Amino acid sequence: MQLLSDPGNRVAEAYGLVYTYSEDLKGVYLQMGINLEEYNGDDSWRLPMPARYIIDSQGIIRYAKVSVDHTVRVGPEHTLKALKTLKTA
């Protein structure tokens, strides 16, 4: 099993999973004390959409969960259940 880390959102970009904040939304976040430039280490104001894939050894996506809301994450229990289901199939 491999776990992916994606500094700079390069892989997320390739999968179409990056959300870029508008100028208006940047202002709202900054007023709340949230500065994505500091968090990301660049000036992109982009976040990846939470996504979890199970890809088999032939490169076929067997499970996919993607949320357009960056605050909604798939819990590990869902992935474990999917892995068990795939194993028995």
Biopython code that builds the backbone (N, CA, C, O; Angstrom):
import numpy as np
from Bio.PDB.StructureBuilder import StructureBuilder

atoms = [
    (1, "MET", "N", (0.853, -1.170, 0.000)),
    (1, "MET", "CA", (0.000, 0.000, 0.000)),
    (1, "MET", "C", (0.898, 1.232, 0.000)),
    (1, "MET", "O", (1.929, 1.261, 0.671)),
    (2, "GLN", "N", (0.496, 2.246, -0.758)),
    (2, "GLN", "CA", (1.245, 3.493, -0.810)),
    (2, "GLN", "C", (0.336, 4.644, -0.413)),
    (2, "GLN", "O", (-0.854, 4.651, -0.727)),
    (3, "LEU", "N", (0.906, 5.603, 0.273)),
    (3, "LEU", "CA", (0.194, 6.812, 0.660)),
    (3, "LEU", "C", (0.873, 7.973, -0.046)),
    (3, "LEU", "O", (2.098, 8.089, -0.021)),
    (4, "LEU", "N", (0.091, 8.820, -0.669)),
    (4, "LEU", "CA", (0.611, 9.911, -1.476)),
    (4, "LEU", "C", (0.604, 11.222, -0.701)),
    (4, "LEU", "O", (-0.395, 11.577, -0.075)),
    (5, "SER", "N", (1.700, 11.925, -0.745)),
    (5, "SER", "CA", (1.778, 13.293, -0.268)),
    (5, "SER", "C", (1.977, 14.156, -1.512)),
    (5, "SER", "O", (2.730, 13.786, -2.413)),
    (6, "ASP", "N", (1.312, 15.287, -1.562)),
    (6, "ASP", "CA", (1.298, 16.061, -2.802)),
    (6, "ASP", "C", (1.596, 17.543, -2.586)),
    (6, "ASP", "O", (0.730, 18.386, -2.816)),
    (7, "PRO", "N", (2.813, 17.868, -2.146)),
    (7, "PRO", "CA", (3.153, 19.287, -2.003)),
    (7, "PRO", "C", (3.017, 20.007, -3.348)),
    (7, "PRO", "O", (3.470, 19.505, -4.377)),
    (8, "GLY", "N", (2.395, 21.177, -3.329)),
    (8, "GLY", "CA", (2.200, 21.938, -4.556)),
    (8, "GLY", "C", (1.001, 21.496, -5.371)),
    (8, "GLY", "O", (0.721, 22.074, -6.420)),
    (9, "ASN", "N", (0.288, 20.480, -4.906)),
    (9, "ASN", "CA", (-0.944, 20.001, -5.559)),
    (9, "ASN", "C", (-0.744, 19.536, -6.994)),
    (9, "ASN", "O", (-1.675, 19.616, -7.795)),
    (10, "ARG", "N", (0.428, 19.058, -7.333)),
    (10, "ARG", "CA", (0.688, 18.634, -8.718)),
    (10, "ARG", "C", (-0.158, 17.430, -9.127)),
    (10, "ARG", "O", (-0.714, 17.403, -10.225)),
    (11, "VAL", "N", (-0.254, 16.443, -8.250)),
    (11, "VAL", "CA", (-1.047, 15.257, -8.576)),
    (11, "VAL", "C", (-2.537, 15.606, -8.536)),
    (11, "VAL", "O", (-3.299, 15.191, -9.410)),
    (12, "ALA", "N", (-2.945, 16.362, -7.532)),
    (12, "ALA", "CA", (-4.346, 16.780, -7.444)),
    (12, "ALA", "C", (-4.755, 17.547, -8.703)),
    (12, "ALA", "O", (-5.865, 17.374, -9.206)),
    (13, "GLU", "N", (-3.873, 18.378, -9.201)),
    (13, "GLU", "CA", (-4.142, 19.128, -10.440)),
    (13, "GLU", "C", (-4.344, 18.171, -11.607)),
    (13, "GLU", "O", (-5.252, 18.364, -12.416)),
    (14, "ALA", "N", (-3.508, 17.146, -11.700)),
    (14, "ALA", "CA", (-3.624, 16.181, -12.797)),
    (14, "ALA", "C", (-4.957, 15.437, -12.756)),
    (14, "ALA", "O", (-5.482, 15.049, -13.800)),
    (15, "TYR", "N", (-5.507, 15.235, -11.561)),
    (15, "TYR", "CA", (-6.793, 14.549, -11.407)),
    (15, "TYR", "C", (-7.975, 15.520, -11.409)),
    (15, "TYR", "O", (-9.123, 15.100, -11.260)),
    (16, "GLY", "N", (-7.700, 16.809, -11.576)),
    (16, "GLY", "CA", (-8.783, 17.795, -11.575)),
    (16, "GLY", "C", (-9.384, 18.003, -10.200)),
    (16, "GLY", "O", (-10.579, 18.273, -10.080)),
    (17, "LEU", "N", (-8.564, 17.880, -9.151)),
    (17, "LEU", "CA", (-9.058, 17.934, -7.782)),
    (17, "LEU", "C", (-8.571, 19.155, -7.009)),
    (17, "LEU", "O", (-8.436, 19.096, -5.787)),
    (18, "VAL", "N", (-8.309, 20.253, -7.700)),
    (18, "VAL", "CA", (-7.810, 21.450, -7.023)),
    (18, "VAL", "C", (-8.855, 22.558, -7.107)),
    (18, "VAL", "O", (-9.419, 22.830, -8.166)),
    (19, "TYR", "N", (-9.093, 23.184, -5.965)),
    (19, "TYR", "CA", (-10.005, 24.312, -5.895)),
    (19, "TYR", "C", (-9.173, 25.573, -5.686)),
    (19, "TYR", "O", (-8.353, 25.634, -4.770)),
    (20, "THR", "N", (-9.384, 26.577, -6.534)),
    (20, "THR", "CA", (-8.694, 27.859, -6.407)),
    (20, "THR", "C", (-9.660, 28.887, -5.835)),
    (20, "THR", "O", (-10.753, 29.080, -6.366)),
    (21, "TYR", "N", (-9.262, 29.537, -4.767)),
    (21, "TYR", "CA", (-10.119, 30.514, -4.107)),
    (21, "TYR", "C", (-10.180, 31.810, -4.906)),
    (21, "TYR", "O", (-9.175, 32.269, -5.448)),
    (22, "SER", "N", (-11.371, 32.390, -4.968)),
    (22, "SER", "CA", (-11.561, 33.673, -5.642)),
    (22, "SER", "C", (-10.993, 34.785, -4.768)),
    (22, "SER", "O", (-10.743, 34.589, -3.579)),
    (23, "GLU", "N", (-10.793, 35.942, -5.365)),
    (23, "GLU", "CA", (-10.279, 37.098, -4.617)),
    (23, "GLU", "C", (-11.217, 37.452, -3.465)),
    (23, "GLU", "O", (-10.754, 37.764, -2.367)),
    (24, "ASP", "N", (-12.536, 37.407, -3.701)),
    (24, "ASP", "CA", (-13.501, 37.719, -2.640)),
    (24, "ASP", "C", (-13.374, 36.740, -1.483)),
    (24, "ASP", "O", (-13.389, 37.142, -0.319)),
    (25, "LEU", "N", (-13.249, 35.453, -1.801)),
    (25, "LEU", "CA", (-13.142, 34.438, -0.761)),
    (25, "LEU", "C", (-11.815, 34.544, -0.004)),
    (25, "LEU", "O", (-11.754, 34.268, 1.194)),
    (26, "LYS", "N", (-10.763, 34.943, -0.706)),
    (26, "LYS", "CA", (-9.475, 35.170, -0.039)),
    (26, "LYS", "C", (-9.649, 36.215, 1.066)),
    (26, "LYS", "O", (-9.163, 36.045, 2.184)),
    (27, "GLY", "N", (-10.349, 37.294, 0.728)),
    (27, "GLY", "CA", (-10.575, 38.364, 1.700)),
    (27, "GLY", "C", (-11.334, 37.875, 2.925)),
    (27, "GLY", "O", (-11.006, 38.245, 4.053)),
    (28, "VAL", "N", (-12.335, 37.054, 2.709)),
    (28, "VAL", "CA", (-13.119, 36.508, 3.819)),
    (28, "VAL", "C", (-12.222, 35.649, 4.710)),
    (28, "VAL", "O", (-12.240, 35.787, 5.933)),
    (29, "TYR", "N", (-11.445, 34.770, 4.100)),
    (29, "TYR", "CA", (-10.552, 33.906, 4.875)),
    (29, "TYR", "C", (-9.515, 34.723, 5.645)),
    (29, "TYR", "O", (-9.234, 34.435, 6.808)),
    (30, "LEU", "N", (-8.951, 35.732, 5.002)),
    (30, "LEU", "CA", (-7.955, 36.567, 5.685)),
    (30, "LEU", "C", (-8.574, 37.291, 6.877)),
    (30, "LEU", "O", (-7.927, 37.441, 7.913)),
    (31, "GLN", "N", (-9.831, 37.743, 6.738)),
    (31, "GLN", "CA", (-10.515, 38.397, 7.859)),
    (31, "GLN", "C", (-10.716, 37.441, 9.027)),
    (31, "GLN", "O", (-10.768, 37.865, 10.181)),
    (32, "MET", "N", (-10.829, 36.146, 8.723)),
    (32, "MET", "CA", (-10.985, 35.137, 9.784)),
    (32, "MET", "C", (-9.628, 34.673, 10.312)),
    (32, "MET", "O", (-9.567, 33.802, 11.180)),
    (33, "GLY", "N", (-8.543, 35.247, 9.796)),
    (33, "GLY", "CA", (-7.214, 34.877, 10.253)),
    (33, "GLY", "C", (-6.655, 33.632, 9.586)),
    (33, "GLY", "O", (-5.692, 33.040, 10.074)),
    (34, "ILE", "N", (-7.255, 33.232, 8.471)),
    (34, "ILE", "CA", (-6.790, 32.055, 7.735)),
    (34, "ILE", "C", (-6.029, 32.530, 6.514)),
    (34, "ILE", "O", (-6.589, 33.183, 5.634)),
    (35, "ASN", "N", (-4.742, 32.197, 6.466)),
    (35, "ASN", "CA", (-3.903, 32.633, 5.356)),
    (35, "ASN", "C", (-3.321, 31.400, 4.662)),
    (35, "ASN", "O", (-2.370, 30.789, 5.149)),
    (36, "LEU", "N", (-3.903, 31.051, 3.529)),
    (36, "LEU", "CA", (-3.445, 29.865, 2.805)),
    (36, "LEU", "C", (-2.034, 30.018, 2.261)),
    (36, "LEU", "O", (-1.350, 29.019, 2.041)),
    (37, "GLU", "N", (-1.584, 31.249, 2.040)),
    (37, "GLU", "CA", (-0.206, 31.445, 1.593)),
    (37, "GLU", "C", (0.766, 30.909, 2.640)),
    (37, "GLU", "O", (1.756, 30.259, 2.305)),
    (38, "GLU", "N", (0.477, 31.183, 3.895)),
    (38, "GLU", "CA", (1.337, 30.678, 4.968)),
    (38, "GLU", "C", (1.227, 29.157, 5.081)),
    (38, "GLU", "O", (2.235, 28.470, 5.245)),
    (39, "TYR", "N", (0.025, 28.645, 4.993)),
    (39, "TYR", "CA", (-0.202, 27.202, 5.130)),
    (39, "TYR", "C", (0.432, 26.427, 3.974)),
    (39, "TYR", "O", (1.102, 25.416, 4.184)),
    (40, "ASN", "N", (0.209, 26.915, 2.751)),
    (40, "ASN", "CA", (0.703, 26.217, 1.564)),
    (40, "ASN", "C", (2.182, 26.462, 1.291)),
    (40, "ASN", "O", (2.831, 25.669, 0.609)),
    (41, "GLY", "N", (2.709, 27.551, 1.817)),
    (41, "GLY", "CA", (4.103, 27.878, 1.534)),
    (41, "GLY", "C", (4.290, 28.488, 0.157)),
    (41, "GLY", "O", (5.406, 28.526, -0.360)),
    (42, "ASP", "N", (3.221, 28.960, -0.432)),
    (42, "ASP", "CA", (3.279, 29.659, -1.721)),
    (42, "ASP", "C", (2.092, 30.619, -1.798)),
    (42, "ASP", "O", (1.323, 30.730, -0.843)),
    (43, "ASP", "N", (1.941, 31.303, -2.914)),
    (43, "ASP", "CA", (0.848, 32.285, -3.018)),
    (43, "ASP", "C", (-0.323, 31.780, -3.862)),
    (43, "ASP", "O", (-1.066, 32.580, -4.430)),
    (44, "SER", "N", (-0.490, 30.469, -3.948)),
    (44, "SER", "CA", (-1.466, 29.903, -4.875)),
    (44, "SER", "C", (-2.918, 30.029, -4.430)),
    (44, "SER", "O", (-3.800, 30.124, -5.283)),
    (45, "TRP", "N", (-3.199, 30.034, -3.152)),
    (45, "TRP", "CA", (-4.571, 30.032, -2.644)),
    (45, "TRP", "C", (-5.373, 28.900, -3.290)),
    (45, "TRP", "O", (-6.488, 29.097, -3.773)),
    (46, "ARG", "N", (-4.778, 27.728, -3.281)),
    (46, "ARG", "CA", (-5.424, 26.540, -3.831)),
    (46, "ARG", "C", (-5.386, 25.423, -2.794)),
    (46, "ARG", "O", (-4.413, 25.270, -2.056)),
    (47, "LEU", "N", (-6.464, 24.651, -2.756)),
    (47, "LEU", "CA", (-6.518, 23.488, -1.881)),
    (47, "LEU", "C", (-6.985, 22.287, -2.691)),
    (47, "LEU", "O", (-7.803, 22.428, -3.600)),
    (48, "PRO", "N", (-6.471, 21.114, -2.366)),
    (48, "PRO", "CA", (-6.977, 19.921, -3.033)),
    (48, "PRO", "C", (-8.327, 19.534, -2.436)),
    (48, "PRO", "O", (-8.570, 19.724, -1.245)),
    (49, "MET", "N", (-9.185, 18.997, -3.269)),
    (49, "MET", "CA", (-10.424, 18.435, -2.758)),
    (49, "MET", "C", (-10.083, 17.085, -2.135)),
    (49, "MET", "O", (-9.305, 16.319, -2.702)),
    (50, "PRO", "N", (-10.658, 16.792, -0.978)),
    (50, "PRO", "CA", (-10.378, 15.505, -0.357)),
    (50, "PRO", "C", (-10.807, 14.362, -1.281)),
    (50, "PRO", "O", (-11.934, 14.334, -1.775)),
    (51, "ALA", "N", (-9.904, 13.440, -1.497)),
    (51, "ALA", "CA", (-10.197, 12.308, -2.372)),
    (51, "ALA", "C", (-9.453, 11.086, -1.870)),
    (51, "ALA", "O", (-8.348, 11.184, -1.335)),
    (52, "ARG", "N", (-10.067, 9.956, -2.048)),
    (52, "ARG", "CA", (-9.434, 8.696, -1.696)),
    (52, "ARG", "C", (-9.766, 7.701, -2.795)),
    (52, "ARG", "O", (-10.926, 7.498, -3.153)),
    (53, "TYR", "N", (-8.717, 7.089, -3.315)),
    (53, "TYR", "CA", (-8.863, 6.103, -4.381)),
    (53, "TYR", "C", (-8.218, 4.798, -3.962)),
    (53, "TYR", "O", (-7.200, 4.796, -3.270)),
    (54, "ILE", "N", (-8.801, 3.698, -4.376)),
    (54, "ILE", "CA", (-8.137, 2.398, -4.302)),
    (54, "ILE", "C", (-7.916, 1.983, -5.747)),
    (54, "ILE", "O", (-8.861, 1.820, -6.519)),
    (55, "ILE", "N", (-6.648, 1.816, -6.092)),
    (55, "ILE", "CA", (-6.265, 1.486, -7.464)),
    (55, "ILE", "C", (-5.591, 0.122, -7.437)),
    (55, "ILE", "O", (-4.644, -0.097, -6.682)),
    (56, "ASP", "N", (-6.083, -0.791, -8.263)),
    (56, "ASP", "CA", (-5.506, -2.139, -8.235)),
    (56, "ASP", "C", (-4.177, -2.200, -8.980)),
    (56, "ASP", "O", (-3.727, -1.206, -9.549)),
    (57, "SER", "N", (-3.565, -3.362, -8.971)),
    (57, "SER", "CA", (-2.224, -3.510, -9.554)),
    (57, "SER", "C", (-2.217, -3.334, -11.070)),
    (57, "SER", "O", (-1.150, -3.162, -11.660)),
    (58, "GLN", "N", (-3.387, -3.375, -11.714)),
    (58, "GLN", "CA", (-3.472, -3.114, -13.152)),
    (58, "GLN", "C", (-3.762, -1.643, -13.450)),
    (58, "GLN", "O", (-3.899, -1.255, -14.610)),
    (59, "GLY", "N", (-3.854, -0.826, -12.394)),
    (59, "GLY", "CA", (-4.098, 0.601, -12.574)),
    (59, "GLY", "C", (-5.567, 0.965, -12.695)),
    (59, "GLY", "O", (-5.891, 2.084, -13.090)),
    (60, "ILE", "N", (-6.462, 0.045, -12.363)),
    (60, "ILE", "CA", (-7.899, 0.301, -12.447)),
    (60, "ILE", "C", (-8.384, 0.851, -11.107)),
    (60, "ILE", "O", (-8.100, 0.282, -10.053)),
    (61, "ILE", "N", (-9.114, 1.958, -11.159)),
    (61, "ILE", "CA", (-9.683, 2.546, -9.954)),
    (61, "ILE", "C", (-10.855, 1.671, -9.520)),
    (61, "ILE", "O", (-11.837, 1.531, -10.248)),
    (62, "ARG", "N", (-10.747, 1.091, -8.342)),
    (62, "ARG", "CA", (-11.771, 0.194, -7.807)),
    (62, "ARG", "C", (-12.667, 0.877, -6.777)),
    (62, "ARG", "O", (-13.749, 0.378, -6.467)),
    (63, "TYR", "N", (-12.226, 2.001, -6.254)),
    (63, "TYR", "CA", (-12.984, 2.735, -5.240)),
    (63, "TYR", "C", (-12.577, 4.190, -5.351)),
    (63, "TYR", "O", (-11.396, 4.509, -5.487)),
    (64, "ALA", "N", (-13.565, 5.069, -5.291)),
    (64, "ALA", "CA", (-13.271, 6.505, -5.347)),
    (64, "ALA", "C", (-14.270, 7.258, -4.485)),
    (64, "ALA", "O", (-15.477, 7.035, -4.574)),
    (65, "LYS", "N", (-13.767, 8.130, -3.669)),
    (65, "LYS", "CA", (-14.588, 9.057, -2.891)),
    (65, "LYS", "C", (-13.948, 10.425, -3.010)),
    (65, "LYS", "O", (-12.783, 10.605, -2.656)),
    (66, "VAL", "N", (-14.711, 11.394, -3.511)),
    (66, "VAL", "CA", (-14.225, 12.756, -3.679)),
    (66, "VAL", "C", (-15.272, 13.691, -3.097)),
    (66, "VAL", "O", (-16.469, 13.498, -3.305)),
    (67, "SER", "N", (-14.820, 14.702, -2.369)),
    (67, "SER", "CA", (-15.728, 15.698, -1.817)),
    (67, "SER", "C", (-15.347, 17.065, -2.360)),
    (67, "SER", "O", (-14.171, 17.429, -2.367)),
    (68, "VAL", "N", (-16.331, 17.819, -2.811)),
    (68, "VAL", "CA", (-16.051, 19.181, -3.270)),
    (68, "VAL", "C", (-15.847, 20.131, -2.096)),
    (68, "VAL", "O", (-15.370, 21.251, -2.281)),
    (69, "ASP", "N", (-16.202, 19.696, -0.897)),
    (69, "ASP", "CA", (-16.028, 20.489, 0.317)),
    (69, "ASP", "C", (-14.755, 20.029, 1.019)),
    (69, "ASP", "O", (-14.681, 18.891, 1.482)),
    (70, "HIS", "N", (-13.756, 20.903, 1.102)),
    (70, "HIS", "CA", (-12.470, 20.515, 1.672)),
    (70, "HIS", "C", (-12.554, 20.169, 3.154)),
    (70, "HIS", "O", (-11.604, 19.617, 3.711)),
    (71, "THR", "N", (-13.672, 20.482, 3.801)),
    (71, "THR", "CA", (-13.810, 20.158, 5.216)),
    (71, "THR", "C", (-14.417, 18.773, 5.443)),
    (71, "THR", "O", (-14.457, 18.290, 6.575)),
    (72, "VAL", "N", (-14.888, 18.138, 4.375)),
    (72, "VAL", "CA", (-15.499, 16.806, 4.481)),
    (72, "VAL", "C", (-14.491, 15.765, 4.022)),
    (72, "VAL", "O", (-14.078, 15.754, 2.863)),
    (73, "ARG", "N", (-14.103, 14.902, 4.930)),
    (73, "ARG", "CA", (-13.097, 13.878, 4.637)),
    (73, "ARG", "C", (-13.711, 12.490, 4.790)),
    (73, "ARG", "O", (-14.560, 12.262, 5.652)),
    (74, "VAL", "N", (-13.272, 11.584, 3.951)),
    (74, "VAL", "CA", (-13.687, 10.196, 4.076)),
    (74, "VAL", "C", (-12.893, 9.578, 5.212)),
    (74, "VAL", "O", (-11.665, 9.655, 5.235)),
    (75, "GLY", "N", (-13.591, 8.969, 6.147)),
    (75, "GLY", "CA", (-12.911, 8.334, 7.272)),
    (75, "GLY", "C", (-12.255, 7.030, 6.863)),
    (75, "GLY", "O", (-12.667, 6.395, 5.893)),
    (76, "PRO", "N", (-11.236, 6.635, 7.605)),
    (76, "PRO", "CA", (-10.523, 5.403, 7.264)),
    (76, "PRO", "C", (-11.414, 4.172, 7.315)),
    (76, "PRO", "O", (-11.157, 3.198, 6.608)),
    (77, "GLU", "N", (-12.455, 4.196, 8.136)),
    (77, "GLU", "CA", (-13.342, 3.034, 8.216)),
    (77, "GLU", "C", (-14.025, 2.749, 6.882)),
    (77, "GLU", "O", (-14.278, 1.589, 6.556)),
    (78, "HIS", "N", (-14.327, 3.791, 6.109)),
    (78, "HIS", "CA", (-14.939, 3.605, 4.789)),
    (78, "HIS", "C", (-13.955, 2.922, 3.832)),
    (78, "HIS", "O", (-14.327, 2.040, 3.058)),
    (79, "THR", "N", (-12.718, 3.343, 3.906)),
    (79, "THR", "CA", (-11.701, 2.759, 3.033)),
    (79, "THR", "C", (-11.437, 1.306, 3.412)),
    (79, "THR", "O", (-11.309, 0.446, 2.540)),
    (80, "LEU", "N", (-11.358, 1.036, 4.701)),
    (80, "LEU", "CA", (-11.149, -0.344, 5.149)),
    (80, "LEU", "C", (-12.305, -1.245, 4.709)),
    (80, "LEU", "O", (-12.088, -2.375, 4.272)),
    (81, "LYS", "N", (-13.522, -0.740, 4.828)),
    (81, "LYS", "CA", (-14.691, -1.509, 4.385)),
    (81, "LYS", "C", (-14.621, -1.770, 2.890)),
    (81, "LYS", "O", (-14.918, -2.875, 2.435)),
    (82, "ALA", "N", (-14.229, -0.760, 2.125)),
    (82, "ALA", "CA", (-14.094, -0.935, 0.660)),
    (82, "ALA", "C", (-13.016, -1.954, 0.328)),
    (82, "ALA", "O", (-13.192, -2.774, -0.573)),
    (83, "LEU", "N", (-11.897, -1.906, 1.054)),
    (83, "LEU", "CA", (-10.830, -2.876, 0.822)),
    (83, "LEU", "C", (-11.299, -4.299, 1.113)),
    (83, "LEU", "O", (-10.990, -5.221, 0.359)),
    (84, "LYS", "N", (-12.041, -4.478, 2.197)),
    (84, "LYS", "CA", (-12.559, -5.805, 2.543)),
    (84, "LYS", "C", (-13.553, -6.285, 1.492)),
    (84, "LYS", "O", (-13.540, -7.456, 1.114)),
    (85, "THR", "N", (-14.410, -5.391, 1.020)),
    (85, "THR", "CA", (-15.382, -5.738, -0.009)),
    (85, "THR", "C", (-14.675, -6.137, -1.299)),
    (85, "THR", "O", (-15.051, -7.123, -1.932)),
    (86, "LEU", "N", (-13.667, -5.389, -1.689)),
    (86, "LEU", "CA", (-12.928, -5.695, -2.898)),
    (86, "LEU", "C", (-12.170, -7.023, -2.776)),
    (86, "LEU", "O", (-12.052, -7.774, -3.744)),
    (87, "LYS", "N", (-11.666, -7.293, -1.586)),
    (87, "LYS", "CA", (-10.919, -8.515, -1.358)),
    (87, "LYS", "C", (-11.792, -9.745, -1.522)),
    (87, "LYS", "O", (-11.342, -10.771, -2.034)),
    (88, "THR", "N", (-13.059, -9.642, -1.081)),
    (88, "THR", "CA", (-13.970, -10.783, -1.155)),
    (88, "THR", "C", (-14.671, -10.897, -2.505)),
    (88, "THR", "O", (-15.298, -11.915, -2.798)),
    (89, "ALA", "N", (-14.567, -9.861, -3.318)),
    (89, "ALA", "CA", (-15.262, -9.872, -4.622)),
    (89, "ALA", "C", (-14.482, -10.684, -5.654)),
    (89, "ALA", "O", (-14.914, -10.802, -6.800)),
]
sb = StructureBuilder()
sb.init_structure("model")
sb.init_model(0)
sb.init_chain("A")
sb.init_seg("    ")
for serial, (resi, resn, name, xyz) in enumerate(atoms, 1):
    if name == "N":
        sb.init_residue(resn, " ", resi, " ")
    sb.init_atom(name, np.array(xyz, "f"), 0.0, 1.0, " ", f" {name:<3s}", serial, name[0])
structure = sb.get_structure()
